[in-house]
């Protein structure tokens, strides 16, 4: 009997943890959309980003991550910011980024957003430039690829990577740190990215 109760408790704790992390992610995601002023509805693909995975791991495999905040670029410190990581945090983040390779989002994971299967996007872009017109007609003006958010320090910090695709030679990506302030997630700084 005690074994059955123990298993029930483990299952309950596991599902409760998942529900809380899913709720935490959706709270983060809604604040992310607001902070970056992304137009809605947000279109995203089910395939998590794999591009430059090794470079992203190098960017976070440091004791101190340095970055910038474009919203504070006019301040005296020119928008510079940093985050000092403990060895445990560093190992955790590197492991989390590496584990996202090949992972896929499921429909409904991100509230208020529309999932487009990666296979559908690949079909839309079989023949170069003109295919953006087909994509814009079928889906909208842009789509995103999101990593899973990585929460640290009692869920007061979050590291998050995303890619935005909007046309031929129109794409960018940012790997950023967000801080939870007064119940909302705010962009602290970006420490790695690329632009096309």
Phi and psi in degrees as GROMACS dihedral restraints (atoms count N, CA, C in turn):
[ dihedral_restraints ]
;  ai    aj    ak    al  type     phi  dphi    fc
    3     4     5     6     1   -65.1    20    10
    4     5     6     7     1   -30.0    20    10
    6     7     8     9     1   -66.6    20    10
    7     8     9    10     1   -41.1    20    10
    9    10    11    12     1   -63.9    20    10
   10    11    12    13     1   -43.8    20    10
   12    13    14    15     1   -63.3    20    10
   13    14    15    16     1   -41.6    20    10
   15    16    17    18     1   -61.7    20    10
   16    17    18    19     1   -45.6    20    10
   18    19    20    21     1   -63.9    20    10
   19    20    21    22     1   -42.5    20    10
   21    22    23    24     1   -59.1    20    10
   22    23    24    25     1   -43.5    20    10
   24    25    26    27     1   -63.8    20    10
   25    26    27    28     1   -42.7    20    10
   27    28    29    30     1   -62.0    20    10
   28    29    30    31     1   -44.2    20    10
   30    31    32    33     1   -64.4    20    10
   31    32    33    34     1   -43.1    20    10
   33    34    35    36     1   -62.2    20    10
   34    35    36    37     1   -43.9    20    10
   36    37    38    39     1   -64.2    20    10
   37    38    39    40     1   -42.1    20    10
   39    40    41    42     1   -61.8    20    10
   40    41    42    43     1   -47.9    20    10
   42    43    44    45     1   -67.4    20    10
   43    44    45    46     1   -36.9    20    10
   45    46    47    48     1   -63.0    20    10
   46    47    48    49     1   -40.6    20    10
   48    49    50    51     1   -64.8    20    10
   49    50    51    52     1   -39.9    20    10
   51    52    53    54     1   -65.6    20    10
   52    53    54    55     1   -44.1    20    10
   54    55    56    57     1   -62.2    20    10
   55    56    57    58     1   -41.3    20    10
   57    58    59    60     1   -65.9    20    10
   58    59    60    61     1   -43.4    20    10
   60    61    62    63     1   -67.7    20    10
   61    62    63    64     1   -36.5    20    10
   63    64    65    66     1   -65.4    20    10
   64    65    66    67     1   -42.1    20    10
   66    67    68    69     1   -64.3    20    10
   67    68    69    70     1   -42.2    20    10
   69    70    71    72     1   -62.8    20    10
   70    71    72    73     1   -42.5    20    10
   72    73    74    75     1   -62.6    20    10
   73    74    75    76     1   -45.1    20    10
   75    76    77    78     1   -64.5    20    10
   76    77    78    79     1   -36.0    20    10
   78    79    80    81     1   -62.4    20    10
   79    80    81    82     1   -45.4    20    10
   81    82    83    84     1   -61.1    20    10
   82    83    84    85     1   -47.1    20    10
   84    85    86    87     1   -62.1    20    10
   85    86    87    88     1   -42.0    20    10
   87    88    89    90     1   -62.6    20    10
   88    89    90    91     1   -41.0    20    10
   90    91    92    93     1   -69.0    20    10
   91    92    93    94     1   -35.0    20    10
   93    94    95    96     1   -60.4    20    10
   94    95    96    97     1   -47.2    20    10
   96    97    98    99     1   -58.9    20    10
   97    98    99   100     1   -43.9    20    10
   99   100   101   102     1   -67.2    20    10
  100   101   102   103     1   -45.5    20    10
  102   103   104   105     1   -62.7    20    10
  103   104   105   106     1   -39.0    20    10
  105   106   107   108     1   -93.6    20    10
  106   107   108   109     1     1.3    20    10
  108   109   110   111     1    53.4    20    10
  109   110   111   112     1    48.7    20    10
  111   112   113   114     1   -80.3    20    10
  112   113   114   115     1   134.2    20    10
  114   115   116   117     1   -72.3    20    10
  115   116   117   118     1   145.6    20    10
  117   118   119   120     1  -109.3    20    10
  118   119   120   121     1   155.1    20    10
  120   121   122   123     1   -75.0    20    10
  121   122   123   124     1   145.7    20    10
  123   124   125   126     1   -82.2    20    10
  124   125   126   127     1   127.4    20    10
  126   127   128   129     1  -102.9    20    10
  127   128   129   130     1   129.4    20    10
  129   130   131   132     1  -139.1    20    10
  130   131   132   133     1   155.0    20    10
  132   133   134   135     1   -95.3    20    10
  133   134   135   136     1   155.5    20    10
  135   136   137   138     1   -73.6    20    10
  136   137   138   139     1   -19.7    20    10
  138   139   140   141     1   -86.5    20    10
  139   140   141   142     1   123.6    20    10
  141   142   143   144     1   -70.2    20    10
  142   143   144   145     1   151.6    20    10
  144   145   146   147     1   -62.7    20    10
  145   146   147   148     1   135.4    20    10
  147   148   149   150     1  -117.3    20    10
  148   149   150   151     1   -17.2    20    10
  150   151   152   153     1   -58.8    20    10
  151   152   153   154     1   132.4    20    10
  153   154   155   156     1    57.0    20    10
  154   155   156   157     1    32.6    20    10
  156   157   158   159     1   -58.5    20    10
  157   158   159   160     1   -42.9    20    10
  159   160   161   162     1   -61.6    20    10
  160   161   162   163     1   -39.9    20    10
  162   163   164   165     1   -68.1    20    10
  163   164   165   166     1   -35.8    20    10
  165   166   167   168     1   -65.7    20    10
  166   167   168   169     1   -39.5    20    10
  168   169   170   171     1   -64.4    20    10
  169   170   171   172     1   -42.1    20    10
  171   172   173   174     1   -61.1    20    10
  172   173   174   175     1   -36.6    20    10
  174   175   176   177     1   -66.5    20    10
  175   176   177   178     1   -27.9    20    10
  177   178   179   180     1  -103.8    20    10
  178   179   180   181     1   -10.9    20    10
  180   181   182   183     1   -85.8    20    10
  181   182   183   184     1    61.3    20    10
  183   184   185   186     1  -141.2    20    10
  184   185   186   187     1   157.7    20    10
  186   187   188   189     1   -71.4    20    10
  187   188   189   190     1   -33.7    20    10
  189   190   191   192     1  -132.6    20    10
  190   191   192   193     1   123.0    20    10
  192   193   194   195     1   -98.1    20    10
  193   194   195   196     1   124.5    20    10
  195   196   197   198     1  -104.8    20    10
  196   197   198   199     1   143.0    20    10
  198   199   200   201     1  -154.3    20    10
  199   200   201   202     1  -166.2    20    10
  201   202   203   204     1  -141.3    20    10
  202   203   204   205     1   157.5    20    10
  204   205   206   207     1  -125.8    20    10
  205   206   207   208     1   111.2    20    10
  207   208   209   210     1   -62.8    20    10
  208   209   210   211     1   -22.5    20    10
  210   211   212   213     1   -76.0    20    10
  211   212   213   214     1   -18.4    20    10
  213   214   215   216     1  -116.7    20    10
  214   215   216   217     1    21.4    20    10
  216   217   218   219     1   -64.1    20    10
  217   218   219   220     1   -22.7    20    10
  219   220   221   222     1   -82.4    20    10
  220   221   222   223     1   -12.1    20    10
  222   223   224   225     1   -70.5    20    10
  223   224   225   226     1   165.8    20    10
  225   226   227   228     1   -57.2    20    10
  226   227   228   229     1   -35.8    20    10
  228   229   230   231     1   -83.5    20    10
  229   230   231   232     1     7.5    20    10
  231   232   233   234     1    59.5    20    10
  232   233   234   235     1    28.3    20    10
  234   235   236   237     1    80.6    20    10
  235   236   237   238     1     7.7    20    10
  237   238   239   240     1   -74.2    20    10
  238   239   240   241     1   145.3    20    10
  240   241   242   243     1  -153.6    20    10
  241   242   243   244     1   168.2    20    10
  243   244   245   246     1  -152.5    20    10
  244   245   246   247     1   166.1    20    10
  246   247   248   249     1  -141.7    20    10
  247   248   249   250     1   123.5    20    10
  249   250   251   252     1   -93.9    20    10
  250   251   252   253     1   125.4    20    10
  252   253   254   255     1  -103.0    20    10
  253   254   255   256     1   143.1    20    10
  255   256   257   258     1   -76.2    20    10
  256   257   258   259     1   160.7    20    10
  258   259   260   261     1   -57.7    20    10
  259   260   261   262     1   -36.1    20    10
  261   262   263   264     1   -66.6    20    10
  262   263   264   265     1   -42.9    20    10
  264   265   266   267     1   -63.0    20    10
  265   266   267   268     1   -41.2    20    10
  267   268   269   270     1   -61.2    20    10
  268   269   270   271     1   -48.1    20    10
  270   271   272   273     1   -61.5    20    10
  271   272   273   274     1   -43.6    20    10
  273   274   275   276     1   -60.6    20    10
  274   275   276   277     1   -47.0    20    10
  276   277   278   279     1   -66.9    20    10
  277   278   279   280     1   -45.1    20    10
  279   280   281   282     1   -59.5    20    10
  280   281   282   283     1   -43.7    20    10
  282   283   284   285     1   -62.6    20    10
  283   284   285   286     1   -45.0    20    10
  285   286   287   288     1   -62.9    20    10
  286   287   288   289     1   -42.7    20    10
  288   289   290   291     1   -64.0    20    10
  289   290   291   292     1   -45.2    20    10
  291   292   293   294     1   -62.3    20    10
  292   293   294   295     1   -34.9    20    10
  294   295   296   297     1   -73.7    20    10
  295   296   297   298     1   -13.8    20    10
  297   298   299   300     1   -80.3    20    10
  298   299   300   301     1   -11.6    20    10
  300   301   302   303     1   -60.9    20    10
  301   302   303   304     1   121.6    20    10
  303   304   305   306     1    83.8    20    10
  304   305   306   307     1    -2.4    20    10
  306   307   308   309     1   -77.6    20    10
  307   308   309   310     1   155.8    20    10
  309   310   311   312     1  -132.7    20    10
  310   311   312   313     1   143.5    20    10
  312   313   314   315     1   -76.4    20    10
  313   314   315   316     1   154.4    20    10
  315   316   317   318     1  -106.0    20    10
  316   317   318   319     1   152.4    20    10
  318   319   320   321     1   -57.0    20    10
  319   320   321   322     1   134.6    20    10
  321   322   323   324     1    90.8    20    10
  322   323   324   325     1    -5.8    20    10
  324   325   326   327     1   -64.2    20    10
  325   326   327   328     1   -34.7    20    10
  327   328   329   330     1  -113.8    20    10
  328   329   330   331     1   111.3    20    10
  330   331   332   333     1   -63.2    20    10
  331   332   333   334     1   137.9    20    10
  333   334   335   336     1    75.5    20    10
  334   335   336   337     1    11.3    20    10
  336   337   338   339     1  -124.1    20    10
  337   338   339   340     1   156.3    20    10
  339   340   341   342     1  -111.2    20    10
  340   341   342   343     1   126.0    20    10
  342   343   344   345     1   -85.7    20    10
  343   344   345   346     1   132.7    20    10
  345   346   347   348     1  -115.4    20    10
  346   347   348   349     1   119.9    20    10
  348   349   350   351     1   -58.1    20    10
  349   350   351   352     1   140.0    20    10
  351   352   353   354     1   -55.9    20    10
  352   353   354   355     1   -38.2    20    10
  354   355   356   357     1   -59.8    20    10
  355   356   357   358     1   -38.4    20    10
  357   358   359   360     1   -66.1    20    10
  358   359   360   361     1   -38.1    20    10
  360   361   362   363     1   -66.5    20    10
  361   362   363   364     1   -42.7    20    10
  363   364   365   366     1   -61.7    20    10
  364   365   366   367     1   -38.9    20    10
  366   367   368   369     1   -64.3    20    10
  367   368   369   370     1   -37.7    20    10
  369   370   371   372     1   -64.8    20    10
  370   371   372   373     1   -24.0    20    10
  372   373   374   375     1  -116.5    20    10
  373   374   375   376     1    42.8    20    10
  375   376   377   378     1   -76.8    20    10
  376   377   378   379     1   -26.4    20    10
  378   379   380   381     1  -130.4    20    10
  379   380   381   382     1    64.7    20    10
  381   382   383   384     1    58.2    20    10
  382   383   384   385     1  -141.3    20    10
  384   385   386   387     1   -56.9    20    10
  385   386   387   388     1   -46.6    20    10
  387   388   389   390     1   -63.1    20    10
  388   389   390   391     1   -18.6    20    10
  390   391   392   393     1   -68.2    20    10
  391   392   393   394     1   -21.3    20    10
  393   394   395   396     1   -63.4    20    10
  394   395   396   397     1   -35.1    20    10
  396   397   398   399     1   -61.5    20    10
  397   398   399   400     1   -41.4    20    10
  399   400   401   402     1   -63.5    20    10
  400   401   402   403     1   -44.1    20    10
  402   403   404   405     1   -61.9    20    10
  403   404   405   406     1   -47.8    20    10
  405   406   407   408     1   -59.3    20    10
  406   407   408   409     1   -39.6    20    10
  408   409   410   411     1   -69.2    20    10
  409   410   411   412     1   -37.5    20    10
  411   412   413   414     1   -84.2    20    10
  412   413   414   415     1   -33.5    20    10
  414   415   416   417     1  -123.7    20    10
  415   416   417   418     1   -53.0    20    10
  417   418   419   420     1   158.4    20    10
  418   419   420   421     1  -165.7    20    10
  420   421   422   423     1   -84.7    20    10
  421   422   423   424     1   -18.7    20    10
  423   424   425   426     1  -160.6    20    10
  424   425   426   427     1   163.3    20    10
  426   427   428   429     1  -139.7    20    10
  427   428   429   430     1   161.8    20    10
  429   430   431   432     1  -124.9    20    10
  430   431   432   433     1   155.5    20    10
  432   433   434   435     1  -122.9    20    10
  433   434   435   436     1   130.0    20    10
  435   436   437   438     1  -118.4    20    10
  436   437   438   439     1   141.2    20    10
  438   439   440   441     1   -80.2    20    10
  439   440   441   442     1   172.0    20    10
  441   442   443   444     1   -77.9    20    10
  442   443   444   445     1   140.0    20    10
  444   445   446   447     1   -69.5    20    10
  445   446   447   448     1   146.5    20    10
  447   448   449   450     1  -116.9    20    10
  448   449   450   451     1   106.8    20    10
  450   451   452   453     1   -89.4    20    10
  451   452   453   454     1   139.0    20    10
  453   454   455   456     1  -131.5    20    10
  454   455   456   457     1   162.9    20    10
  456   457   458   459     1    51.4    20    10
  457   458   459   460     1    59.8    20    10
  459   460   461   462     1    64.5    20    10
  460   461   462   463     1    33.0    20    10
  462   463   464   465     1    59.6    20    10
  463   464   465   466     1    34.8    20    10
  465   466   467   468     1   -99.1    20    10
  466   467   468   469     1   -15.0    20    10
  468   469   470   471     1  -127.8    20    10
  469   470   471   472     1   149.7    20    10
  471   472   473   474     1  -142.4    20    10
  472   473   474   475     1   129.9    20    10
  474   475   476   477     1  -100.5    20    10
  475   476   477   478     1   132.9    20    10
  477   478   479   480     1  -146.8    20    10
  478   479   480   481     1   136.2    20    10
  480   481   482   483     1  -119.8    20    10
  481   482   483   484     1   137.2    20    10
  483   484   485   486     1  -143.4    20    10
  484   485   486   487     1   155.4    20    10
  486   487   488   489     1  -123.2    20    10
  487   488   489   490     1   139.5    20    10
  489   490   491   492     1  -120.3    20    10
  490   491   492   493     1   130.5    20    10
  492   493   494   495     1  -122.0    20    10
  493   494   495   496     1   126.3    20    10
  495   496   497   498     1  -132.7    20    10
  496   497   498   499     1    -3.5    20    10
  498   499   500   501     1   165.6    20    10
  499   500   501   502     1   179.6    20    10
  501   502   503   504     1   -63.4    20    10
  502   503   504   505     1   128.1    20    10
  504   505   506   507     1    55.9    20    10
  505   506   507   508     1    34.9    20    10
  507   508   509   510     1  -138.0    20    10
  508   509   510   511     1    91.8    20    10
  510   511   512   513     1  -158.6    20    10
  511   512   513   514     1   154.8    20    10
  513   514   515   516     1  -156.8    20    10
  514   515   516   517     1   165.3    20    10
  516   517   518   519     1  -147.2    20    10
  517   518   519   520     1   149.8    20    10
  519   520   521   522     1  -142.0    20    10
  520   521   522   523     1   139.0    20    10
  522   523   524   525     1  -112.7    20    10
  523   524   525   526     1   115.8    20    10
  525   526   527   528     1  -131.4    20    10
  526   527   528   529     1   161.4    20    10
  528   529   530   531     1  -107.8    20    10
  529   530   531   532     1   130.5    20    10
  531   532   533   534     1  -115.0    20    10
  532   533   534   535     1   144.0    20    10
  534   535   536   537     1  -115.5    20    10
  535   536   537   538     1   142.0    20    10
  537   538   539   540     1   -89.1    20    10
  538   539   540   541     1   116.3    20    10
  540   541   542   543     1  -129.3    20    10
  541   542   543   544     1   122.6    20    10
  543   544   545   546     1    51.2    20    10
  544   545   546   547     1    42.9    20    10
  546   547   548   549     1    81.1    20    10
  547   548   549   550     1     3.2    20    10
  549   550   551   552     1  -126.4    20    10
  550   551   552   553     1   148.5    20    10
  552   553   554   555     1   -87.0    20    10
  553   554   555   556     1   128.2    20    10
  555   556   557   558     1  -126.2    20    10
  556   557   558   559     1   144.4    20    10
  558   559   560   561     1   -64.2    20    10
  559   560   561   562     1   121.6    20    10
  561   562   563   564     1   -88.1    20    10
  562   563   564   565     1   -56.2    20    10
  564   565   566   567     1  -168.2    20    10
  565   566   567   568     1   161.2    20    10
  567   568   569   570     1  -107.7    20    10
  568   569   570   571     1   135.9    20    10
  570   571   572   573     1  -120.2    20    10
  571   572   573   574     1    -6.8    20    10
  573   574   575   576     1  -157.7    20    10
  574   575   576   577     1   145.9    20    10
  576   577   578   579     1  -176.5    20    10
  577   578   579   580     1   179.6    20    10
  579   580   581   582     1  -151.0    20    10
  580   581   582   583     1   159.9    20    10
  582   583   584   585     1  -137.4    20    10
  583   584   585   586     1   140.6    20    10
